[in-house]
Amino acid sequence: MKRILFAAAAVLALAACNKKAEPSLHPEWTYSSVMYEVNIRQFSPEGTFRGVEAQLPRLKELGVDILWLMPMYEIGVEGRKGTLGSYYAISDYKKVNPEFGTMEDFEHLLDVAHKMGFKVILDWVANQTAPDNVWMTEKPANFYERDAEGNAIWEYDWTDTRSLNYENEEVWWAQDDAMRFWLEKGVDGFRCDAAGEVPAEFWKGILPKMNADYPEIYLLAEAERDNLADPRETFDANYAWELHHLLNSLAQGSKSVQDLKDYVARDAARFPKEAFRLTFTSNHDENSWSGTEFEREGAAADACAVLCFTLPGSQPLIYTGQEIGLSRRLEFFEKDPITDWSANSYTTFWKTLVDLKHNNPALAAGERGGDIVWWEAPEGWVAFHREVKGNMVIVIANFGVPVAQEAVAAAAEGNDNRPAGDAIAEPFKNLEAAPVTMTFNVPGKFKDVFKGTVVESPFELTLAPGEFMVLTK
């Protein structure tokens, strides 16, 4: 076992100064909130609004604040994929999918959720509609992008959709009208699907007035665009896609802690500090198409989740089933419900993270959170603290020493000169190293968040790759 002496007193002396109160650029309720993505179809055997409503007490106990409902609008039949079709191929923005229940069922769910203290946001799909959307016959031909023969076209392999034409500003106001239909029903905002596929001018054209008319709404862009990140004119939050993929690579051993530090610095330079960053180890796309967090991050999945809750700007997301350690991919176009929601050690883990986010101002999203101060640490260890007004959070995690990065990179470029049959290191080999012990000399007493014990300096910490510690004061 390797032993390393580590003194943090000098680093802590450089902690960020207390900050003056600043006017809110986001709704007050958003700064320390945690989002939960609800996959309605798979959330219960019934796969209905009522099935979601029945589980609200469980989600309240988990502690999440924002319920993001995946698209619950009526979807198309033409070109439908699978048996049930994609939630993202919408045939009418102002109707609910009868698969999930009636409009009255939705309104009841919304009312009950609000009474329990939840905020509810809808998944808004502005980029495209189903081929049999009502607009295809009700609106002019130039509402949709078309080829030389006049056929409405689609992007990528989204053959069950047709792309809207944002050069036609009538599309802007039709979208604005449809979004306001749901805001009038009391929803608390939107997660905007493929927001970066739509011209920024569209969002800048409709969102300032929408924010002015509904000042308490929250807007999330499924995009990683600095021109969609100013909450004064567009969105409260962007996706942290780059961080997500980097954490996968860090866990697998093809990226290093230095890569993480470089990312944090680069992201801070690119985006305004006021911009929230949605952070996650899973969501509906990743789970169904790329695999569970356990497939992608192995034994470091929990450590990656800890970073999603504690890095600067973070507004963390929990996806359907993560709170029970769901270890399978959910079908996208078919019924594939989770039937056992029994609480377990994963539930405790995620609830602890939610409480950590709620109770520590240093971890607030956007401009209110504390700056990150990196600590010197052994290779493969992430160690930092954040502090605001005397509240300090310390995060330490061992990701193991990266393995065979040069070999992996060379093979990817087709330049490796390995002998025939010489295998490239497999993912997660970095998580198989021996534990490392560090001695900490950190002034004061701290609470170990996950153990509930008090830690006083100096103390020794031994972490195997994939293990972590979070301390608060």
C-alpha positions as CSV (number, residue, x, y, z in Angstrom):
1,M,0.0,0.0,0.0
2,K,1.4,3.4,-1.0
3,R,1.5,6.1,1.7
4,I,1.6,9.8,0.9
5,L,1.8,12.8,3.2
6,F,-0.5,15.6,2.2
7,A,-0.9,18.9,4.0
8,A,-3.8,21.1,3.0
9,A,-3.5,24.0,5.4
10,A,-1.7,26.3,2.9
11,V,-4.3,25.6,0.3
12,L,-7.1,26.4,2.7
13,A,-5.5,29.7,3.5
14,L,-6.2,30.7,0.0
15,A,-9.9,29.9,0.2
16,A,-12.3,32.3,-1.6
17,C,-13.5,35.3,0.3
18,N,-17.1,35.7,1.3
19,K,-19.2,37.1,-1.5
20,K,-21.6,40.0,-1.4
21,A,-25.2,39.4,-2.0
22,E,-26.1,39.7,-5.7
23,P,-29.5,40.0,-7.4
24,S,-31.0,36.8,-8.6
25,L,-30.6,36.0,-12.2
26,H,-32.6,32.8,-11.9
27,P,-35.7,31.9,-9.9
28,E,-34.8,31.7,-6.3
29,W,-35.9,28.1,-6.0
30,T,-33.4,26.9,-8.7
31,Y,-30.0,27.6,-7.1
32,S,-29.8,24.5,-4.9
33,S,-32.3,22.4,-6.7
34,V,-31.9,18.8,-7.9
35,M,-33.7,17.6,-11.0
36,Y,-35.4,14.2,-11.5
37,E,-36.2,12.9,-15.0
38,V,-39.4,11.0,-15.2
39,N,-39.8,8.4,-17.9
40,I,-43.6,8.2,-17.7
41,R,-43.8,5.1,-20.0
42,Q,-41.5,3.0,-17.8
43,F,-42.3,4.5,-14.4
44,S,-45.0,2.1,-13.5
45,P,-46.7,-1.0,-14.9
46,E,-49.5,1.2,-16.1
47,G,-47.1,3.8,-17.6
48,T,-49.5,6.7,-16.9
49,F,-49.8,10.0,-15.2
50,R,-51.6,8.3,-12.4
51,G,-48.7,5.8,-12.1
52,V,-46.3,8.8,-11.6
53,E,-48.6,10.5,-9.1
54,A,-48.7,7.4,-7.0
55,Q,-44.9,7.6,-6.5
56,L,-44.7,11.3,-5.6
57,P,-44.4,10.5,-1.9
58,R,-41.3,8.3,-2.7
59,L,-39.7,11.1,-4.7
60,K,-40.5,13.6,-2.0
61,E,-38.6,11.4,0.5
62,L,-35.7,11.2,-2.0
63,G,-35.7,15.0,-1.8
64,V,-35.6,16.0,-5.4
65,D,-37.1,19.4,-6.3
66,I,-37.8,19.5,-10.1
67,L,-39.7,16.8,-12.0
68,W,-38.8,16.8,-15.6
69,L,-41.5,14.9,-17.5
70,M,-40.4,13.4,-20.7
71,P,-42.6,14.4,-23.7
72,M,-46.2,13.7,-22.7
73,Y,-47.9,15.1,-25.8
74,E,-49.8,13.2,-28.5
75,I,-47.4,11.5,-30.8
76,G,-47.6,10.5,-34.4
77,V,-48.6,7.2,-36.1
78,E,-47.0,7.7,-39.5
79,G,-43.5,6.2,-39.6
80,R,-43.8,5.2,-35.9
81,K,-40.8,3.4,-34.5
82,G,-41.4,0.2,-32.6
83,T,-44.8,-0.6,-31.2
84,L,-45.4,2.5,-29.1
85,G,-43.3,5.1,-31.0
86,S,-41.0,7.9,-29.9
87,Y,-42.1,10.5,-27.3
88,Y,-40.2,13.0,-29.5
89,A,-42.4,12.6,-32.6
90,I,-45.2,14.9,-31.7
91,S,-48.5,15.1,-33.6
92,D,-50.2,17.8,-31.5
93,Y,-48.4,20.0,-29.0
94,K,-51.6,20.9,-27.2
95,K,-52.9,17.4,-26.5
96,V,-51.6,14.7,-24.1
97,N,-50.6,11.2,-25.3
98,P,-53.6,9.0,-24.5
99,E,-51.1,6.3,-23.6
100,F,-50.5,8.3,-20.4
101,G,-54.1,9.3,-19.7
102,T,-56.3,12.3,-20.2
103,M,-55.7,16.0,-19.9
104,E,-57.5,15.9,-16.6
105,D,-55.1,13.2,-15.4
106,F,-52.2,15.4,-16.3
107,E,-53.7,18.5,-14.6
108,H,-54.3,16.4,-11.5
109,L,-50.7,15.2,-11.4
110,L,-49.5,18.8,-11.8
111,D,-51.8,20.0,-9.0
112,V,-50.7,17.2,-6.6
113,A,-47.0,17.7,-7.4
114,H,-47.3,21.5,-6.7
115,K,-49.1,20.9,-3.4
116,M,-46.2,18.6,-2.4
117,G,-43.7,21.3,-3.2
118,F,-42.4,20.0,-6.5
119,K,-41.7,22.1,-9.6
120,V,-42.7,20.4,-12.9
121,I,-41.1,21.1,-16.2
122,L,-42.0,19.6,-19.6
123,D,-39.8,18.3,-22.3
124,W,-40.2,20.7,-25.2
125,V,-39.5,19.4,-28.7
126,A,-39.0,22.4,-31.0
127,N,-36.7,21.0,-33.7
128,Q,-39.1,18.7,-35.4
129,T,-42.6,17.1,-35.3
130,A,-44.1,13.8,-36.4
131,P,-44.9,13.6,-40.1
132,D,-48.6,13.6,-39.2
133,N,-48.5,16.6,-37.0
134,V,-51.6,18.8,-37.3
135,W,-49.3,21.6,-38.6
136,M,-48.5,19.6,-41.7
137,T,-52.1,20.2,-43.0
138,E,-53.1,23.3,-41.0
139,K,-50.0,25.4,-41.8
140,P,-48.4,26.5,-45.1
141,A,-45.9,24.2,-46.9
142,N,-43.0,26.4,-45.8
143,F,-43.6,25.6,-42.2
144,Y,-41.3,22.6,-42.8
145,E,-37.9,22.2,-44.4
146,R,-38.4,20.5,-47.8
147,D,-36.2,19.0,-50.5
148,A,-36.2,20.0,-54.2
149,E,-39.2,17.8,-54.8
150,G,-41.2,19.4,-52.0
151,N,-41.0,16.5,-49.6
152,A,-40.7,17.4,-45.9
153,I,-37.3,16.1,-44.7
154,W,-35.8,14.9,-41.4
155,E,-32.4,14.9,-39.7
156,Y,-30.1,12.0,-38.9
157,D,-32.0,8.7,-38.6
158,W,-35.1,10.4,-37.2
159,T,-37.3,9.0,-39.9
160,D,-40.4,9.3,-37.7
161,T,-40.0,13.1,-37.7
162,R,-40.0,16.1,-40.1
163,S,-37.9,19.2,-39.5
164,L,-39.5,22.6,-38.9
165,N,-38.4,25.6,-41.0
166,Y,-37.1,28.3,-38.7
167,E,-36.4,30.7,-41.5
168,N,-40.2,31.1,-41.4
169,E,-40.8,33.3,-38.3
170,E,-44.4,32.1,-38.2
171,V,-42.9,28.8,-36.8
172,W,-41.4,30.9,-33.9
173,W,-44.8,32.2,-32.8
174,A,-46.6,28.9,-33.3
175,Q,-44.0,27.4,-30.9
176,D,-44.3,30.4,-28.5
177,D,-48.1,29.9,-28.5
178,A,-47.9,26.2,-27.8
179,M,-45.4,26.7,-24.9
180,R,-47.6,29.3,-23.4
181,F,-50.6,26.9,-23.5
182,W,-48.8,24.8,-20.9
183,L,-47.5,27.7,-18.9
184,E,-51.1,28.9,-18.5
185,K,-51.8,25.5,-17.0
186,G,-49.1,26.1,-14.4
187,V,-46.1,24.2,-15.5
188,D,-42.8,25.6,-14.2
189,G,-40.7,25.7,-17.3
190,F,-39.2,23.5,-20.0
191,R,-36.3,21.3,-20.9
192,C,-35.8,22.1,-24.6
193,D,-34.8,19.1,-26.6
194,A,-32.1,19.5,-29.2
195,A,-32.0,23.3,-28.5
196,G,-28.7,23.7,-30.3
197,E,-30.3,22.3,-33.5
198,V,-32.6,25.3,-33.6
199,P,-31.3,28.8,-34.5
200,A,-30.2,30.8,-31.4
201,E,-32.1,33.7,-32.9
202,F,-35.4,31.8,-32.4
203,W,-34.7,31.3,-28.7
204,K,-33.6,34.9,-28.3
205,G,-36.7,36.0,-30.1
206,I,-39.2,34.3,-27.9
207,L,-37.7,33.6,-24.5
208,P,-37.0,37.2,-23.1
209,K,-40.7,38.0,-23.3
210,M,-41.7,34.6,-22.0
211,N,-39.4,35.1,-19.0
212,A,-40.8,38.5,-18.4
213,D,-44.4,37.2,-18.5
214,Y,-43.6,34.2,-16.4
215,P,-40.6,35.3,-14.2
216,E,-40.5,32.1,-12.1
217,I,-40.1,29.6,-14.9
218,Y,-36.9,27.6,-15.4
219,L,-35.5,26.9,-18.9
220,L,-33.0,24.2,-19.7
221,A,-31.3,23.8,-23.1
222,E,-30.3,20.4,-24.3
223,A,-27.3,22.1,-25.8
224,E,-23.8,23.1,-24.9
225,R,-23.7,26.5,-26.5
226,D,-22.3,29.7,-25.0
227,N,-24.8,31.7,-27.1
228,L,-27.6,30.0,-25.3
229,A,-26.2,30.4,-21.8
230,D,-27.1,33.9,-20.7
231,P,-30.1,33.7,-18.4
232,R,-30.9,37.3,-19.2
233,E,-31.9,36.5,-22.7
234,T,-32.1,32.7,-23.2
235,F,-31.7,29.7,-20.8
236,D,-31.0,29.2,-17.2
237,A,-29.0,26.1,-17.9
238,N,-27.1,24.2,-20.6
239,Y,-26.1,20.5,-20.6
240,A,-22.6,19.6,-19.5
241,W,-22.2,17.0,-22.2
242,E,-18.4,17.4,-22.4
243,L,-18.1,16.7,-18.7
244,H,-20.3,13.7,-19.0
245,H,-18.1,12.1,-21.6
246,L,-15.0,13.1,-19.8
247,L,-16.2,11.4,-16.6
248,N,-16.9,8.2,-18.6
249,S,-13.3,8.3,-19.9
250,L,-11.9,9.2,-16.5
251,A,-13.6,6.2,-15.0
252,Q,-12.4,3.9,-17.8
253,G,-8.8,5.2,-17.5
254,S,-8.4,6.9,-20.9
255,K,-8.5,10.4,-19.4
256,S,-6.7,11.8,-16.4
257,V,-7.4,14.1,-13.5
258,Q,-5.5,16.8,-15.3
259,D,-8.0,16.5,-18.1
260,L,-10.8,17.2,-15.6
261,K,-9.0,20.2,-14.3
262,D,-8.4,21.5,-17.8
263,Y,-12.1,21.0,-18.6
264,V,-13.2,22.9,-15.5
265,A,-11.0,25.9,-16.4
266,R,-12.0,25.8,-20.1
267,D,-15.7,25.6,-19.2
268,A,-15.4,28.5,-16.7
269,A,-13.8,30.6,-19.5
270,R,-16.3,29.7,-22.1
271,F,-19.6,30.1,-20.1
272,P,-20.7,33.0,-17.9
273,K,-20.5,32.2,-14.2
274,E,-24.3,32.8,-14.0
275,A,-24.9,29.9,-16.4
276,F,-26.1,26.7,-14.7
277,R,-24.7,23.4,-16.1
278,L,-26.9,20.3,-16.0
279,T,-24.6,17.5,-14.8
280,F,-25.5,13.8,-14.9
281,T,-24.2,10.2,-15.1
282,S,-27.3,9.1,-16.9
283,N,-30.4,10.2,-18.7
284,H,-32.9,8.7,-21.2
285,D,-30.5,8.9,-24.1
286,E,-27.5,7.6,-22.3
287,N,-29.3,4.8,-20.6
288,S,-31.2,3.5,-23.6
289,W,-28.5,4.0,-26.3
290,S,-25.1,4.1,-24.6
291,G,-25.7,1.9,-21.5
292,T,-26.2,2.3,-17.8
293,E,-23.8,4.3,-15.7
294,F,-22.4,1.0,-14.5
295,E,-21.6,-0.1,-18.0
296,R,-19.9,3.2,-18.8
297,E,-18.3,4.1,-15.4
298,G,-17.9,0.8,-13.6
299,A,-16.9,0.9,-10.0
300,A,-16.4,4.7,-10.3
301,A,-20.0,5.4,-11.1
302,D,-20.8,6.7,-7.6
303,A,-17.6,8.9,-7.6
304,C,-18.7,10.4,-10.9
305,A,-22.1,11.2,-9.4
306,V,-20.4,12.9,-6.5
307,L,-18.6,15.2,-8.9
308,C,-21.8,15.9,-10.7
309,F,-23.2,17.3,-7.4
310,T,-20.1,19.2,-6.4
311,L,-18.3,20.7,-9.3
312,P,-18.8,24.5,-10.0
313,G,-22.1,25.5,-11.7
314,S,-23.6,22.0,-11.3
315,Q,-27.3,21.5,-11.3
316,P,-27.5,17.7,-10.9
317,L,-29.9,15.3,-12.5
318,I,-31.1,11.9,-11.4
319,Y,-32.7,9.7,-14.1
320,T,-35.5,7.2,-13.6
321,G,-34.2,4.2,-11.7
322,Q,-30.8,5.5,-10.7
323,E,-32.1,5.9,-7.1
324,I,-32.5,2.2,-6.8
325,G,-29.4,1.3,-8.8
326,L,-31.2,0.1,-11.9
327,S,-28.7,-1.9,-13.9
328,R,-30.4,-2.4,-17.2
329,R,-31.1,-0.3,-20.3
330,L,-34.7,0.8,-20.7
331,E,-36.4,0.2,-24.0
332,F,-37.3,3.4,-25.9
333,F,-40.1,2.5,-28.2
334,E,-41.6,-0.4,-26.2
335,K,-43.1,-0.9,-22.8
336,D,-40.4,-1.8,-20.3
337,P,-41.5,-0.8,-16.9
338,I,-39.6,-0.8,-13.6
339,T,-41.8,-2.9,-11.2
340,D,-39.7,-2.9,-8.0
341,W,-38.9,0.5,-6.5
342,S,-37.8,-0.9,-3.1
343,A,-35.3,1.5,-1.4
344,N,-31.8,0.2,-1.0
345,S,-28.2,1.4,-0.5
346,Y,-28.4,3.4,-3.8
347,T,-31.4,5.2,-2.5
348,T,-29.5,6.2,0.6
349,F,-26.5,7.3,-1.6
350,W,-28.6,9.6,-3.8
351,K,-30.6,11.0,-0.9
352,T,-27.3,11.9,0.8
353,L,-26.2,13.7,-2.3
354,V,-29.5,15.6,-2.6
355,D,-29.2,16.7,1.1
356,L,-25.6,17.7,0.5
357,K,-26.7,20.0,-2.4
358,H,-29.6,21.5,-0.4
359,N,-27.6,22.2,2.8
360,N,-24.4,23.7,1.5
361,P,-24.4,27.1,0.0
362,A,-20.9,26.5,-1.4
363,L,-22.5,24.1,-3.9
364,A,-25.1,26.5,-5.2
365,A,-25.4,26.6,-9.0
366,G,-24.3,29.6,-11.0
367,E,-22.9,32.8,-9.6
368,R,-23.7,31.9,-6.0
369,G,-21.5,28.8,-5.6
370,G,-18.0,28.8,-4.3
371,D,-15.0,28.8,-6.6
372,I,-13.1,25.6,-6.9
373,V,-9.7,25.3,-5.2
374,W,-7.7,22.2,-6.3
375,W,-5.5,20.4,-3.8
376,E,-2.2,18.7,-4.5
377,A,-2.9,15.0,-4.4
378,P,-1.5,11.7,-5.6
379,E,-1.9,10.7,-9.3
380,G,-5.4,9.6,-10.1
381,W,-6.9,11.5,-7.1
382,V,-9.5,14.3,-7.5
383,A,-9.2,16.6,-4.5
384,F,-10.7,20.1,-4.1
385,H,-12.8,22.3,-1.9
386,R,-15.4,25.0,-2.4
387,E,-16.3,27.6,0.2
388,V,-18.9,30.4,0.6
389,K,-19.5,32.4,3.7
390,G,-17.7,29.9,6.0
391,N,-19.5,26.9,4.5
392,M,-16.9,24.5,3.1
393,V,-17.2,21.3,1.1
394,I,-14.2,19.1,0.5
395,V,-14.3,16.4,-2.1
396,I,-11.7,13.6,-2.5
397,A,-12.0,10.7,-4.9
398,N,-9.5,8.1,-6.2
399,F,-10.0,7.3,-9.9
400,G,-6.8,5.3,-10.1
401,V,-3.8,5.9,-12.4
402,P,-4.8,6.2,-16.1
403,V,-3.6,3.1,-18.1
404,A,-2.1,2.8,-21.5
405,Q,-3.4,6.2,-22.7
406,E,-0.8,6.4,-25.4
407,A,-1.6,2.9,-26.7
408,V,-5.3,3.6,-26.8
409,A,-4.8,6.9,-28.6
410,A,-2.4,5.4,-31.1
411,A,-4.8,2.5,-31.8
412,A,-7.6,5.0,-32.4
413,E,-5.5,6.7,-35.0
414,G,-4.3,3.5,-36.5
415,N,-0.6,4.2,-35.6
416,D,0.1,1.6,-33.0
417,N,3.1,-0.6,-33.5
418,R,2.1,-3.4,-31.1
419,P,3.1,-6.9,-31.8
420,A,0.4,-9.0,-33.3
421,G,-2.1,-10.1,-30.6
422,D,-0.8,-7.6,-28.1
423,A,-4.1,-6.3,-26.6
424,I,-4.8,-2.7,-25.6
425,A,-5.5,-2.2,-21.9
426,E,-9.2,-2.9,-21.2
427,P,-11.4,-0.2,-19.7
428,F,-11.5,0.1,-15.9
429,K,-8.1,-1.4,-15.5
430,N,-7.2,1.8,-13.7
431,L,-9.8,0.8,-11.0
432,E,-7.9,-2.3,-10.1
433,A,-4.9,-0.8,-8.4
434,A,-4.2,-1.1,-4.7
435,P,-5.6,1.4,-2.2
436,V,-3.5,4.6,-1.4
437,T,-3.3,6.2,2.1
438,M,-2.9,9.9,2.5
439,T,-2.4,11.8,5.7
440,F,-4.4,15.1,5.9
441,N,-3.5,18.1,8.0
442,V,-6.6,20.1,7.6
443,P,-7.4,22.7,10.2
444,G,-10.7,22.2,12.1
445,K,-13.4,19.5,12.5
446,F,-15.4,18.3,9.6
447,K,-18.4,16.0,9.0
448,D,-18.0,13.0,6.9
449,V,-21.2,13.3,4.8
450,F,-21.6,9.6,3.9
451,K,-20.5,8.1,7.2
452,G,-22.0,10.8,9.5
453,T,-18.9,10.9,11.6
454,V,-16.7,13.8,12.7
455,V,-13.2,14.0,11.3
456,E,-10.6,16.1,13.0
457,S,-7.1,17.0,11.7
458,P,-4.7,15.3,11.2
459,F,-6.2,12.1,9.9
460,E,-5.3,9.3,7.5
461,L,-7.5,8.5,4.6
462,T,-7.2,5.3,2.6
463,L,-9.1,5.1,-0.7
464,A,-9.2,2.3,-3.3
465,P,-9.8,3.4,-6.9
466,G,-13.5,4.2,-7.2
467,E,-13.8,5.3,-3.5
468,F,-14.4,8.8,-2.3
469,M,-14.9,11.0,0.7
470,V,-17.0,14.2,1.1
471,L,-16.4,16.5,4.1
472,T,-18.4,19.6,5.2
473,K,-17.9,22.4,7.7
